[in-house]
Amino acid sequence: MYLETDERKANNPNLTPQRKIFNDPVYGFITIPDNIVFEIIEHPYFQRLRRIKQTALTHLVYPGALHTRFHHAIGAMYLMTQAINVLRMKGKEITDNEAEAATIAILLHDIGHGPYSHTLEKSIIFETSHENLSEIFMDRLNEIFYGKLSLAIEIFKNTYKKKFLHQLISSQLDVDRLDYLKRDSYFTGVYEGIVSTDRIIKMLDVDDDELVVEVKGIYSIEKFIIARRLMFWQVYLHKTVLAAEYMLMKVLKRAKILSENGENLFATPVFKLFLKNNFTKNDFLNDKTLLDKFSQLDDYDVFTSLKVWCNHPDIILSELSKSLVYRRLFKIELQNEKFSEEYLHKIRIQTAKKFNIKDDEIEYFVFSDITSNYAYDPHGGKIKILYKDGKICDIAEASDQLNISVLSKPVTKYFICYPKTIKFAF
């Protein structure tokens, strides 16, 4: 059974500080800054992140994208320590307690992610975001560590007096985004996403309790925004990745319906629990054992089940599972306008004949939706540029690149997915 920090110290009074080092492929050697940070990393709640891929099913398009949420959390923690050091060198007062708390907050910012990250976020837990679950995890860890995470939780929830510390964790320019862009670019091989994290962090400053960027760093910020847009359309919203993620959501929807209707569907014990129930945030708050069960759920539970479901007599469950396990992904079409109902109807008719399924089951094989993203969303908080004369200006106004203002507008695309075999009917 896991022993908490103080219990370890009580059992071993000669315990020395845990100055552990990770050899990270992106940044090189990363030193764990504090004992409590090391103890949090060692906790089973955090170790679970080793078993959840950072970019879900992206490896079906980019084979190298097998890195995990654990990798990302450690990388974001490293960038946080770098940012704090830079701000301190520029005369900003950040106490040791605040530095430790900010480091813990970014380390745990994604701890609430479930299997396949965002893909199944609304399929396994209902009316609850991964941010909500991260807060619940942090509250539980705060109990385990005798209240030592209280300040980290304040910073994470943006209730602490120094608001710029929260901006380092969650904003238009935070260490979370800096790490995942650089890390995802590295592991996918999509080099358009590479950003100069060192340069950007060295240009950070604080003005009137707001995070700002020195004007010397404006070109690095422009590159950051452009890289983010390229990564969204080439990686995160790549059409084949999009098809695979929606297929996974559909197969899980089918599995839940079968389970709720009394089907004794194969699944690991914890996965079966979440298939049979529609848990919400209140369930986690009212039943402390539920969080422990969720903490045992990861990518392996889902994929193991998919492999077994390939041979299930339900044609919808088996066909969708085979398509994912053997990478027989659906065809996907994207365009800037909605697809006509006539076109959708033709595809649905052909699909129903092909798989001999009922009208109310076609949605599992033919589905359409809309996807959009901002490269830079000024409504969600602005990236502010600090000029030498003290003037503050939004990056969209300060940039001499006209496309920055264009990138601040959402890009929307419509798509439809259906089995590739259907194409022969047209």
C-alpha positions as a LaTeX table, in Angstrom:
\begin{tabular}{lrrr}
\hline
Residue & $x$ (\AA) & $y$ (\AA) & $z$ (\AA) \\
\hline
Met1 & 0.00 & 0.00 & 0.00 \\
Tyr2 & 1.21 & 3.51 & $-0.80$ \\
Leu3 & 2.87 & 5.37 & 2.06 \\
Glu4 & 2.40 & 9.13 & 2.17 \\
Thr5 & 5.30 & 11.54 & 2.58 \\
Asp6 & 5.09 & 12.09 & 6.32 \\
Glu7 & 4.64 & 8.37 & 6.99 \\
Arg8 & 7.82 & 7.64 & 5.06 \\
Lys9 & 9.67 & 10.24 & 7.07 \\
Ala10 & 8.28 & 8.84 & 10.32 \\
Asn11 & 9.46 & 5.37 & 9.39 \\
Asn12 & 12.84 & 6.60 & 8.22 \\
Pro13 & 14.09 & 9.74 & 10.01 \\
Asn14 & 17.26 & 9.72 & 7.92 \\
Leu15 & 15.35 & 10.07 & 4.67 \\
Thr16 & 17.25 & 12.39 & 2.34 \\
Pro17 & 15.69 & 14.74 & $-0.24$ \\
Gln18 & 14.52 & 12.94 & $-3.39$ \\
Arg19 & 16.54 & 14.75 & $-6.05$ \\
Lys20 & 15.43 & 12.59 & $-8.94$ \\
Ile21 & 16.18 & 13.26 & $-12.61$ \\
Phe22 & 14.19 & 12.39 & $-15.74$ \\
Asn23 & 15.89 & 12.11 & $-19.11$ \\
Asp24 & 13.31 & 13.76 & $-21.33$ \\
Pro25 & 13.65 & 13.43 & $-25.14$ \\
Val26 & 12.45 & 17.01 & $-25.66$ \\
Tyr27 & 14.29 & 19.01 & $-22.96$ \\
Gly28 & 17.04 & 16.69 & $-21.80$ \\
Phe29 & 17.58 & 16.16 & $-18.08$ \\
Ile30 & 14.75 & 17.39 & $-15.84$ \\
Thr31 & 15.34 & 17.60 & $-12.10$ \\
Ile32 & 12.41 & 17.12 & $-9.73$ \\
Pro33 & 12.46 & 20.37 & $-7.72$ \\
Asp34 & 10.98 & 19.31 & $-4.35$ \\
Asn35 & 10.39 & 16.25 & $-2.20$ \\
Ile36 & 6.63 & 16.68 & $-2.25$ \\
Val37 & 6.64 & 16.96 & $-6.06$ \\
Phe38 & 8.50 & 13.65 & $-6.21$ \\
Glu39 & 6.03 & 12.04 & $-3.80$ \\
Ile40 & 3.08 & 13.23 & $-5.91$ \\
Ile41 & 4.68 & 11.82 & $-9.05$ \\
Glu42 & 5.14 & 8.50 & $-7.24$ \\
His43 & 1.49 & 8.30 & $-6.23$ \\
Pro44 & $-0.68$ & 5.77 & $-8.15$ \\
Tyr45 & $-3.08$ & 8.55 & $-9.17$ \\
Phe46 & $-0.29$ & 10.25 & $-11.09$ \\
Gln47 & 1.39 & 7.07 & $-12.33$ \\
Arg48 & $-1.87$ & 6.26 & $-14.12$ \\
Leu49 & $-0.98$ & 9.00 & $-16.63$ \\
Arg50 & 1.73 & 6.69 & $-17.99$ \\
Arg51 & $-1.10$ & 4.55 & $-19.34$ \\
Ile52 & $-3.01$ & 7.32 & $-21.14$ \\
Lys53 & $-1.72$ & 8.52 & $-24.50$ \\
Gln54 & $-1.36$ & 12.27 & $-24.88$ \\
Thr55 & $-2.85$ & 12.40 & $-28.36$ \\
Ala56 & $-5.34$ & 9.52 & $-28.12$ \\
Leu57 & $-5.65$ & 7.82 & $-31.54$ \\
Thr58 & $-3.25$ & 10.11 & $-33.40$ \\
His59 & $-0.74$ & 7.24 & $-33.62$ \\
Leu60 & $-3.02$ & 5.67 & $-36.24$ \\
Val61 & $-1.86$ & 8.47 & $-38.55$ \\
Tyr62 & 1.52 & 9.36 & $-37.03$ \\
Pro63 & 3.02 & 6.09 & $-35.67$ \\
Gly64 & 5.43 & 7.89 & $-33.35$ \\
Ala65 & 2.67 & 9.62 & $-31.37$ \\
Leu66 & 2.71 & 7.13 & $-28.51$ \\
His67 & 3.78 & 9.58 & $-25.81$ \\
Thr68 & 1.66 & 9.86 & $-22.69$ \\
Arg69 & 0.00 & 12.34 & $-20.38$ \\
Phe70 & 2.81 & 11.53 & $-17.95$ \\
His71 & 5.41 & 12.82 & $-20.43$ \\
His72 & 3.44 & 16.01 & $-20.95$ \\
Ala73 & 2.89 & 16.68 & $-17.25$ \\
Ile74 & 6.61 & 16.32 & $-16.51$ \\
Gly75 & 7.47 & 18.60 & $-19.45$ \\
Ala76 & 4.97 & 21.26 & $-18.38$ \\
Met77 & 6.37 & 21.09 & $-14.85$ \\
Tyr78 & 9.85 & 21.72 & $-16.23$ \\
Leu79 & 8.69 & 24.75 & $-18.23$ \\
Met80 & 6.96 & 26.11 & $-15.12$ \\
Thr81 & 10.21 & 25.99 & $-13.15$ \\
Gln82 & 11.96 & 27.77 & $-16.03$ \\
Ala83 & 9.28 & 30.48 & $-16.19$ \\
Ile84 & 9.41 & 31.06 & $-12.44$ \\
Asn85 & 13.20 & 31.43 & $-12.56$ \\
Val86 & 12.93 & 34.00 & $-15.38$ \\
Leu87 & 10.30 & 36.06 & $-13.58$ \\
Arg88 & 12.32 & 36.02 & $-10.37$ \\
Met89 & 15.39 & 37.25 & $-12.27$ \\
Lys90 & 13.27 & 40.16 & $-13.49$ \\
Gly91 & 12.47 & 41.14 & $-9.93$ \\
Lys92 & 9.02 & 39.60 & $-9.58$ \\
Glu93 & 8.36 & 38.35 & $-6.07$ \\
Ile94 & 7.53 & 34.64 & $-6.08$ \\
Thr95 & 8.04 & 32.94 & $-2.74$ \\
Asp96 & 9.32 & 29.38 & $-2.41$ \\
Asn97 & 5.84 & 28.28 & $-1.33$ \\
Glu98 & 4.27 & 29.93 & $-4.38$ \\
Ala99 & 6.86 & 28.40 & $-6.70$ \\
Glu100 & 6.25 & 24.94 & $-5.25$ \\
Ala101 & 2.47 & 25.40 & $-5.45$ \\
Ala102 & 2.55 & 26.58 & $-9.08$ \\
Thr103 & 4.76 & 23.62 & $-9.96$ \\
Ile104 & 2.34 & 21.19 & $-8.32$ \\
Ala105 & $-0.65$ & 22.85 & $-9.99$ \\
Ile106 & 0.78 & 22.44 & $-13.50$ \\
Leu107 & 1.97 & 18.93 & $-12.71$ \\
Leu108 & $-1.60$ & 17.93 & $-11.84$ \\
His109 & $-3.47$ & 20.02 & $-14.41$ \\
Asp110 & $-4.32$ & 16.96 & $-16.56$ \\
Ile111 & $-4.65$ & 14.31 & $-13.85$ \\
Gly112 & $-8.41$ & 14.12 & $-14.44$ \\
His113 & $-8.09$ & 12.80 & $-18.00$ \\
Gly114 & $-9.68$ & 9.43 & $-18.66$ \\
Pro115 & $-8.84$ & 6.81 & $-21.31$ \\
Tyr116 & $-7.94$ & 8.27 & $-24.69$ \\
Ser117 & $-8.05$ & 11.76 & $-23.20$ \\
His118 & $-10.53$ & 14.13 & $-24.88$ \\
Thr119 & $-11.97$ & 11.43 & $-27.16$ \\
Leu120 & $-13.95$ & 9.67 & $-24.44$ \\
Glu121 & $-14.31$ & 12.61 & $-22.05$ \\
Lys122 & $-18.08$ & 12.80 & $-22.54$ \\
Ser123 & $-18.59$ & 9.07 & $-23.00$ \\
Ile124 & $-17.33$ & 7.61 & $-19.73$ \\
Ile125 & $-18.23$ & 10.43 & $-17.31$ \\
Phe126 & $-21.26$ & 12.65 & $-17.83$ \\
Glu127 & $-21.76$ & 16.37 & $-17.16$ \\
Thr128 & $-18.17$ & 16.44 & $-15.92$ \\
Ser129 & $-15.05$ & 17.77 & $-17.64$ \\
His130 & $-11.53$ & 16.51 & $-17.07$ \\
Glu131 & $-10.86$ & 19.86 & $-15.36$ \\
Asn132 & $-13.59$ & 19.02 & $-12.81$ \\
Leu133 & $-12.03$ & 15.62 & $-12.20$ \\
Ser134 & $-8.57$ & 17.19 & $-11.90$ \\
Glu135 & $-9.92$ & 19.40 & $-9.09$ \\
Ile136 & $-11.42$ & 16.34 & $-7.35$ \\
Phe137 & $-8.13$ & 14.47 & $-7.67$ \\
Met138 & $-6.23$ & 17.46 & $-6.28$ \\
Asp139 & $-8.60$ & 17.77 & $-3.32$ \\
Arg140 & $-8.11$ & 14.08 & $-2.55$ \\
Leu141 & $-4.33$ & 14.35 & $-2.83$ \\
Asn142 & $-4.49$ & 17.38 & $-0.56$ \\
Glu143 & $-6.06$ & 15.17 & 2.10 \\
Ile144 & $-3.41$ & 12.51 & 1.56 \\
Phe145 & $-0.61$ & 15.06 & 1.84 \\
Tyr146 & $-2.03$ & 16.77 & 4.95 \\
Gly147 & $-3.10$ & 20.02 & 3.29 \\
Lys148 & 0.18 & 20.70 & 1.50 \\
Leu149 & $-1.59$ & 21.20 & $-1.83$ \\
Ser150 & $-3.94$ & 23.92 & $-0.61$ \\
Leu151 & $-2.05$ & 26.79 & $-2.25$ \\
Ala152 & $-1.62$ & 24.78 & $-5.48$ \\
Ile153 & $-5.38$ & 24.29 & $-5.62$ \\
Glu154 & $-5.98$ & 28.02 & $-5.11$ \\
Ile155 & $-3.66$ & 28.82 & $-8.00$ \\
Phe156 & $-5.24$ & 26.13 & $-10.18$ \\
Lys157 & $-8.75$ & 27.49 & $-9.51$ \\
Asn158 & $-7.58$ & 31.10 & $-9.99$ \\
Thr159 & $-8.65$ & 32.14 & $-6.50$ \\
Tyr160 & $-5.14$ & 33.12 & $-5.37$ \\
Lys161 & $-4.22$ & 36.80 & $-5.21$ \\
Lys162 & $-1.38$ & 36.53 & $-7.77$ \\
Lys163 & $-3.37$ & 35.91 & $-10.92$ \\
Phe164 & $-0.33$ & 35.66 & $-13.19$ \\
Leu165 & 0.55 & 32.32 & $-11.58$ \\
His166 & $-2.75$ & 30.89 & $-12.82$ \\
Gln167 & $-2.07$ & 32.36 & $-16.28$ \\
Leu168 & 1.10 & 30.29 & $-16.44$ \\
Ile169 & $-1.13$ & 27.23 & $-16.05$ \\
Ser170 & $-4.15$ & 28.23 & $-18.11$ \\
Ser171 & $-4.25$ & 31.08 & $-20.62$ \\
Gln172 & $-3.67$ & 31.82 & $-24.30$ \\
Leu173 & 0.05 & 31.51 & $-23.60$ \\
Asp174 & 0.65 & 28.98 & $-20.83$ \\
Val175 & 3.31 & 26.36 & $-20.22$ \\
Asp176 & 0.69 & 23.67 & $-20.92$ \\
Arg177 & 0.37 & 24.80 & $-24.54$ \\
Leu178 & 4.07 & 25.45 & $-24.91$ \\
Asp179 & 4.86 & 21.88 & $-23.92$ \\
Tyr180 & 2.18 & 20.03 & $-25.84$ \\
Leu181 & 2.92 & 21.88 & $-29.08$ \\
Lys182 & 6.62 & 21.15 & $-28.90$ \\
Arg183 & 6.16 & 17.60 & $-27.58$ \\
Asp184 & 3.40 & 16.59 & $-29.99$ \\
Ser185 & 5.41 & 18.04 & $-32.86$ \\
Tyr186 & 8.43 & 15.99 & $-31.79$ \\
Phe187 & 6.59 & 12.67 & $-31.50$ \\
Thr188 & 4.42 & 13.08 & $-34.61$ \\
Gly189 & 7.27 & 14.38 & $-36.74$ \\
Val190 & 5.16 & 17.37 & $-37.81$ \\
Tyr191 & 7.90 & 19.94 & $-37.48$ \\
Glu192 & 5.64 & 22.88 & $-38.30$ \\
Gly193 & 4.55 & 22.72 & $-34.66$ \\
Ile194 & 7.98 & 23.37 & $-33.19$ \\
Val195 & 8.04 & 26.52 & $-31.05$ \\
Ser196 & 10.93 & 28.20 & $-29.28$ \\
Thr197 & 9.94 & 27.57 & $-25.68$ \\
Asp198 & 13.25 & 28.93 & $-24.37$ \\
Arg199 & 12.87 & 32.21 & $-26.24$ \\
Ile200 & 9.21 & 32.68 & $-25.28$ \\
Ile201 & 9.80 & 31.93 & $-21.60$ \\
Lys202 & 12.77 & 34.30 & $-21.46$ \\
Met203 & 10.55 & 37.06 & $-22.86$ \\
Leu204 & 7.85 & 36.63 & $-20.18$ \\
Asp205 & 7.21 & 39.36 & $-17.64$ \\
Val206 & 4.45 & 40.53 & $-15.31$ \\
Asp207 & 2.70 & 43.90 & $-15.47$ \\
Asp208 & $-0.09$ & 44.82 & $-13.06$ \\
Asp209 & $-0.47$ & 41.15 & $-12.06$ \\
Glu210 & $-0.87$ & 40.09 & $-15.70$ \\
Leu211 & 1.43 & 37.90 & $-17.72$ \\
Val212 & 2.94 & 39.84 & $-20.63$ \\
Val213 & 5.56 & 39.28 & $-23.30$ \\
Glu214 & 8.40 & 41.73 & $-23.93$ \\
Val215 & 8.17 & 43.26 & $-27.39$ \\
Lys216 & 11.44 & 41.53 & $-28.34$ \\
Gly217 & 9.54 & 38.24 & $-28.26$ \\
Ile218 & 6.75 & 39.25 & $-30.62$ \\
Tyr219 & 8.02 & 37.16 & $-33.54$ \\
Ser220 & 8.27 & 34.08 & $-31.35$ \\
Ile221 & 4.65 & 34.60 & $-30.32$ \\
Glu222 & 3.60 & 34.95 & $-33.95$ \\
Lys223 & 5.34 & 31.66 & $-34.68$ \\
Phe224 & 3.62 & 30.09 & $-31.66$ \\
Ile225 & 0.15 & 31.09 & $-32.90$ \\
Ile226 & 0.82 & 29.94 & $-36.46$ \\
Ala227 & 2.30 & 26.66 & $-35.19$ \\
Arg228 & $-0.81$ & 26.07 & $-33.11$ \\
Arg229 & $-3.05$ & 26.46 & $-36.14$ \\
Leu230 & $-0.91$ & 24.12 & $-38.23$ \\
Met231 & $-0.87$ & 21.49 & $-35.47$ \\
Phe232 & $-4.63$ & 21.59 & $-35.12$ \\
Trp233 & $-5.33$ & 20.88 & $-38.76$ \\
Gln234 & $-2.38$ & 18.58 & $-39.37$ \\
Val235 & $-2.53$ & 16.62 & $-36.10$ \\
Tyr236 & $-5.33$ & 17.26 & $-33.57$ \\
Leu237 & $-8.08$ & 17.67 & $-36.17$ \\
His238 & $-6.45$ & 15.62 & $-38.93$ \\
Lys239 & $-9.37$ & 14.12 & $-40.82$ \\
Thr240 & $-8.31$ & 10.50 & $-40.31$ \\
Val241 & $-7.71$ & 11.09 & $-36.60$ \\
Leu242 & $-11.13$ & 12.72 & $-36.43$ \\
Ala243 & $-12.74$ & 9.67 & $-38.05$ \\
Ala244 & $-11.00$ & 7.28 & $-35.66$ \\
Glu245 & $-11.99$ & 9.29 & $-32.59$ \\
Tyr246 & $-15.64$ & 9.44 & $-33.59$ \\
Met247 & $-15.60$ & 5.70 & $-34.32$ \\
Leu248 & $-14.29$ & 5.06 & $-30.83$ \\
Met249 & $-17.05$ & 7.21 & $-29.35$ \\
Lys250 & $-19.62$ & 5.27 & $-31.38$ \\
Val251 & $-18.36$ & 1.85 & $-30.31$ \\
Leu252 & $-18.39$ & 2.93 & $-26.67$ \\
Lys253 & $-21.94$ & 4.25 & $-27.07$ \\
Arg254 & $-22.99$ & 0.87 & $-28.45$ \\
Ala255 & $-21.23$ & $-0.96$ & $-25.63$ \\
Lys256 & $-22.99$ & 1.18 & $-23.02$ \\
Ile257 & $-26.40$ & 0.54 & $-24.55$ \\
Leu258 & $-25.79$ & $-3.22$ & $-24.66$ \\
Ser259 & $-24.54$ & $-3.18$ & $-21.05$ \\
Glu260 & $-27.47$ & $-1.11$ & $-19.80$ \\
Asn261 & $-29.84$ & $-3.55$ & $-21.53$ \\
Gly262 & $-28.45$ & $-6.46$ & $-19.54$ \\
Glu263 & $-25.79$ & $-7.76$ & $-21.95$ \\
Asn264 & $-22.92$ & $-9.35$ & $-20.00$ \\
Leu265 & $-20.34$ & $-7.61$ & $-22.14$ \\
Phe266 & $-16.67$ & $-8.43$ & $-21.66$ \\
Ala267 & $-14.73$ & $-5.63$ & $-19.98$ \\
Thr268 & $-12.23$ & $-5.20$ & $-17.19$ \\
Pro269 & $-14.00$ & $-4.77$ & $-13.82$ \\
Val270 & $-13.51$ & $-1.00$ & $-13.61$ \\
Phe271 & $-14.42$ & $-0.49$ & $-17.26$ \\
Lys272 & $-17.56$ & $-2.57$ & $-16.80$ \\
Leu273 & $-18.55$ & $-0.35$ & $-13.87$ \\
Phe274 & $-18.44$ & 2.78 & $-16.04$ \\
Leu275 & $-20.16$ & 1.07 & $-18.96$ \\
Lys276 & $-23.14$ & 0.18 & $-16.80$ \\
Asn277 & $-23.47$ & 3.54 & $-15.06$ \\
Asn278 & $-23.71$ & 7.20 & $-16.05$ \\
Phe279 & $-21.67$ & 8.80 & $-13.29$ \\
Thr280 & $-21.60$ & 12.58 & $-12.86$ \\
Lys281 & $-19.52$ & 14.98 & $-10.81$ \\
Asn282 & $-21.87$ & 14.64 & $-7.83$ \\
Asp283 & $-21.30$ & 10.88 & $-7.77$ \\
Phe284 & $-17.57$ & 11.46 & $-7.36$ \\
Leu285 & $-18.15$ & 14.01 & $-4.63$ \\
Asn286 & $-20.59$ & 11.79 & $-2.74$ \\
Asp287 & $-18.73$ & 8.49 & $-3.11$ \\
Lys288 & $-14.99$ & 8.71 & $-2.44$ \\
Thr289 & $-14.39$ & 5.13 & $-3.58$ \\
Leu290 & $-15.50$ & 6.07 & $-7.10$ \\
Leu291 & $-12.41$ & 8.19 & $-7.69$ \\
Asp292 & $-10.18$ & 5.24 & $-6.78$ \\
Lys293 & $-12.02$ & 3.11 & $-9.31$ \\
Phe294 & $-11.71$ & 5.80 & $-12.00$ \\
Ser295 & $-7.99$ & 6.02 & $-11.25$ \\
Gln296 & $-7.64$ & 2.39 & $-12.33$ \\
Leu297 & $-9.17$ & 3.09 & $-15.74$ \\
Asp298 & $-6.84$ & 3.72 & $-18.67$ \\
Asp299 & $-6.27$ & 3.11 & $-22.40$ \\
Tyr300 & $-5.48$ & $-0.56$ & $-21.83$ \\
Asp301 & $-8.93$ & $-1.29$ & $-20.39$ \\
Val302 & $-10.61$ & 0.10 & $-23.49$ \\
Phe303 & $-8.34$ & $-1.47$ & $-26.10$ \\
Thr304 & $-8.38$ & $-4.88$ & $-24.43$ \\
Ser305 & $-12.16$ & $-4.78$ & $-24.59$ \\
Leu306 & $-12.13$ & $-3.72$ & $-28.24$ \\
Lys307 & $-10.02$ & $-6.76$ & $-29.14$ \\
Val308 & $-12.55$ & $-9.10$ & $-27.52$ \\
Trp309 & $-15.54$ & $-7.24$ & $-28.96$ \\
Cys310 & $-14.23$ & $-7.96$ & $-32.47$ \\
Asn311 & $-15.84$ & $-11.40$ & $-32.13$ \\
His312 & $-19.09$ & $-10.28$ & $-30.51$ \\
Pro313 & $-22.33$ & $-11.38$ & $-32.24$ \\
Asp314 & $-23.64$ & $-7.80$ & $-32.30$ \\
Ile315 & $-22.62$ & $-6.65$ & $-35.78$ \\
Ile316 & $-22.38$ & $-2.98$ & $-34.82$ \\
Leu317 & $-20.08$ & $-3.63$ & $-31.87$ \\
Ser318 & $-17.92$ & $-6.13$ & $-33.74$ \\
Glu319 & $-17.57$ & $-4.18$ & $-36.99$ \\
Leu320 & $-16.66$ & $-0.95$ & $-35.24$ \\
Ser321 & $-14.20$ & $-2.77$ & $-32.97$ \\
Lys322 & $-12.54$ & $-4.53$ & $-35.92$ \\
Ser323 & $-12.28$ & $-1.25$ & $-37.78$ \\
Leu324 & $-10.31$ & 0.29 & $-34.91$ \\
Val325 & $-8.20$ & $-2.72$ & $-33.92$ \\
Tyr326 & $-7.17$ & $-3.53$ & $-37.50$ \\
Arg327 & $-7.15$ & 0.11 & $-38.64$ \\
Arg328 & $-9.90$ & $-0.18$ & $-41.19$ \\
Leu329 & $-10.97$ & 3.37 & $-40.59$ \\
Phe330 & $-14.01$ & 5.01 & $-42.10$ \\
Lys331 & $-13.83$ & 7.39 & $-45.01$ \\
Ile332 & $-14.21$ & 11.02 & $-43.99$ \\
Glu333 & $-15.15$ & 14.00 & $-46.13$ \\
Leu334 & $-14.64$ & 17.59 & $-44.98$ \\
Gln335 & $-15.95$ & 20.79 & $-46.50$ \\
Asn336 & $-16.75$ & 24.36 & $-45.55$ \\
Glu337 & $-20.50$ & 23.98 & $-46.01$ \\
Lys338 & $-23.09$ & 21.54 & $-44.68$ \\
Phe339 & $-23.61$ & 18.34 & $-46.63$ \\
Ser340 & $-26.93$ & 18.13 & $-48.42$ \\
Glu341 & $-29.62$ & 15.91 & $-46.93$ \\
Glu342 & $-29.94$ & 14.16 & $-50.29$ \\
Tyr343 & $-26.27$ & 13.15 & $-50.20$ \\
Leu344 & $-26.51$ & 11.97 & $-46.59$ \\
His345 & $-29.67$ & 9.99 & $-47.38$ \\
Lys346 & $-27.97$ & 8.11 & $-50.24$ \\
Ile347 & $-25.08$ & 7.10 & $-48.01$ \\
Arg348 & $-27.40$ & 5.97 & $-45.23$ \\
Ile349 & $-29.51$ & 3.82 & $-47.60$ \\
Gln350 & $-26.45$ & 2.09 & $-49.05$ \\
Thr351 & $-24.97$ & 1.54 & $-45.59$ \\
Ala352 & $-28.16$ & 0.00 & $-44.23$ \\
Lys353 & $-28.22$ & $-2.48$ & $-47.16$ \\
Lys354 & $-24.52$ & $-3.27$ & $-46.85$ \\
Phe355 & $-24.63$ & $-4.15$ & $-43.13$ \\
Asn356 & $-28.28$ & $-5.23$ & $-42.93$ \\
Ile357 & $-29.03$ & $-2.86$ & $-40.05$ \\
Lys358 & $-32.14$ & $-1.02$ & $-38.93$ \\
Asp359 & $-32.82$ & 2.65 & $-39.62$ \\
Asp360 & $-32.20$ & 3.63 & $-35.99$ \\
Glu361 & $-28.79$ & 1.90 & $-36.10$ \\
Ile362 & $-27.39$ & 3.68 & $-39.16$ \\
Glu363 & $-25.99$ & 6.46 & $-36.94$ \\
Tyr364 & $-23.23$ & 4.07 & $-35.85$ \\
Phe365 & $-21.91$ & 3.75 & $-39.41$ \\
Val366 & $-22.84$ & 7.09 & $-40.93$ \\
Phe367 & $-22.36$ & 10.20 & $-38.85$ \\
Ser368 & $-21.76$ & 13.86 & $-39.47$ \\
Asp369 & $-20.73$ & 16.76 & $-37.29$ \\
Ile370 & $-18.95$ & 20.08 & $-37.23$ \\
Thr371 & $-15.47$ & 20.89 & $-35.98$ \\
Ser372 & $-13.79$ & 24.24 & $-35.40$ \\
Asn373 & $-10.87$ & 25.81 & $-33.64$ \\
Tyr374 & $-9.19$ & 29.09 & $-32.83$ \\
Ala375 & $-5.47$ & 29.43 & $-33.36$ \\
Tyr376 & $-5.75$ & 32.48 & $-31.11$ \\
Asp377 & $-8.93$ & 33.31 & $-29.20$ \\
Pro378 & $-8.73$ & 36.84 & $-27.76$ \\
His379 & $-12.14$ & 36.32 & $-26.11$ \\
Gly380 & $-10.58$ & 33.63 & $-23.92$ \\
Gly381 & $-7.85$ & 35.94 & $-22.70$ \\
Lys382 & $-5.35$ & 37.99 & $-24.65$ \\
Ile383 & $-1.62$ & 37.62 & $-25.21$ \\
Lys384 & $-0.32$ & 41.05 & $-24.24$ \\
Ile385 & 2.85 & 42.62 & $-25.59$ \\
Leu386 & 4.86 & 44.94 & $-23.34$ \\
Tyr387 & 6.67 & 47.77 & $-25.11$ \\
Lys388 & 9.77 & 49.48 & $-23.74$ \\
Asp389 & 7.78 & 52.61 & $-22.91$ \\
Gly390 & 5.39 & 50.56 & $-20.77$ \\
Lys391 & 2.59 & 50.44 & $-23.32$ \\
Ile392 & 0.55 & 47.20 & $-23.39$ \\
Cys393 & $-1.02$ & 45.93 & $-26.60$ \\
Asp394 & $-2.83$ & 42.76 & $-27.71$ \\
Ile395 & $-0.74$ & 40.57 & $-30.03$ \\
Ala396 & $-3.42$ & 40.78 & $-32.76$ \\
Glu397 & $-2.94$ & 44.56 & $-32.84$ \\
Ala398 & 0.81 & 44.61 & $-32.19$ \\
Ser399 & 1.78 & 42.05 & $-34.80$ \\
Asp400 & 2.92 & 43.26 & $-38.19$ \\
Gln401 & 1.76 & 39.94 & $-39.60$ \\
Leu402 & $-1.76$ & 40.49 & $-40.94$ \\
Asn403 & $-2.57$ & 36.79 & $-40.56$ \\
Ile404 & $-2.54$ & 37.02 & $-36.75$ \\
Ser405 & $-5.79$ & 38.96 & $-36.80$ \\
Val406 & $-7.14$ & 36.43 & $-39.29$ \\
Leu407 & $-6.08$ & 33.55 & $-37.02$ \\
Ser408 & $-8.10$ & 35.05 & $-34.20$ \\
Lys409 & $-11.27$ & 34.05 & $-36.04$ \\
Pro410 & $-12.63$ & 30.50 & $-35.74$ \\
Val411 & $-12.19$ & 28.08 & $-38.64$ \\
Thr412 & $-15.17$ & 25.77 & $-39.05$ \\
Lys413 & $-15.50$ & 22.61 & $-41.14$ \\
Tyr414 & $-18.30$ & 20.12 & $-41.67$ \\
Phe415 & $-17.59$ & 16.42 & $-42.03$ \\
Ile416 & $-19.24$ & 13.10 & $-42.69$ \\
Cys417 & $-17.90$ & 9.60 & $-41.92$ \\
Tyr418 & $-18.97$ & 6.27 & $-43.39$ \\
Pro419 & $-17.42$ & 2.87 & $-44.24$ \\
Lys420 & $-15.01$ & 2.97 & $-47.17$ \\
Thr421 & $-16.81$ & 0.08 & $-48.88$ \\
Ile422 & $-19.80$ & 2.34 & $-49.45$ \\
Lys423 & $-17.88$ & 4.40 & $-51.99$ \\
Phe424 & $-18.45$ & 1.75 & $-54.66$ \\
Ala425 & $-22.16$ & 2.50 & $-54.61$ \\
Phe426 & $-21.66$ & 5.97 & $-56.12$ \\
\hline
\end{tabular}
